[in-house]
Amino acid sequence: MTRREIRDSAFKLVFEQLLRDDNIEELYEIAEEVDEITVNEEVKKLVEGTIEHREELDGIISKYSKSRSISRISKLNLAILRIALFEAKYDDNTPVNAAISEAIRLSMTYTYQEDTAFINGVLGAFSRENGGETADA
């Protein structure tokens, strides 16, 4: 699987978890049964890391979202933002700009144009304030 395919599968699982609030292990099983979402160790690492750091990531989103509170952000956008910020902060192999570019690519595939602009704004503000480095750097 390419990194993009891993990210796409992880996005679908994180989004599904937001909709259903099911145990992630159950979602893995369902995904494997319907054979529409690939679930491997890389996908699980991204999904579980994103879910584990959800509160911290939502705090970052809240800080940089000037126009919408967390409760008013669509679940699609929230899933994309959480994954991008998780990668930017915790994946040493993904530069911040790459995480942002991939989030924009996901949003162009799954959301509306104005959502893409919103996601880009939030992630761009995060990147500028953190000098394009991870927040932990």
Disulfide bonds with the S-S distance in Angstrom:
none
